[in-house]
Amino acid sequence: MINYADFFASLDIMWKGMAGLFAVCIFVMLFVYVIRKFIRK
């Protein structure tokens, strides 16, 4: 039997983790883009 309270609590934690990973990936991509701009000049 599924405990729905725990299930929705875990979904709440999971979406925050996924959003954090997505934000870090965007940040790293932007950081690398900026560094490449400075190195080329």
C-alpha positions as CSV (number, residue, x, y, z in Angstrom):
1,M,0.0,0.0,0.0
2,I,1.3,3.4,-0.9
3,N,1.6,6.0,1.8
4,Y,0.5,9.1,-0.2
5,A,1.8,11.6,2.4
6,D,5.3,10.2,2.1
7,F,5.0,9.9,-1.6
8,F,4.1,13.6,-2.1
9,A,6.7,14.6,0.4
10,S,9.3,12.8,-1.7
11,L,8.0,14.4,-4.9
12,D,8.4,17.8,-3.2
13,I,12.1,17.0,-2.3
14,M,12.7,15.5,-5.8
15,W,11.5,18.6,-7.8
16,K,13.7,20.9,-5.7
17,G,16.7,18.7,-6.4
18,M,16.0,18.5,-10.1
19,A,15.5,22.3,-10.2
20,G,18.8,22.7,-8.4
21,L,20.7,20.4,-10.8
22,F,19.2,22.3,-13.8
23,A,20.2,25.7,-12.3
24,V,23.8,24.4,-11.7
25,C,24.0,23.1,-15.3
26,I,22.9,26.5,-16.6
27,F,25.3,28.3,-14.4
28,V,28.2,26.1,-15.5
29,M,27.3,26.6,-19.2
30,L,27.2,30.4,-18.8
31,F,30.5,30.4,-16.8
32,V,32.2,28.4,-19.5
33,Y,30.8,30.6,-22.2
34,V,32.1,33.8,-20.5
35,I,35.5,32.2,-19.9
36,R,35.8,31.2,-23.6
37,K,35.0,34.8,-24.6
38,F,37.8,36.1,-22.5
39,I,40.3,33.5,-23.6
40,R,39.7,34.1,-27.3
41,K,40.5,37.9,-27.0
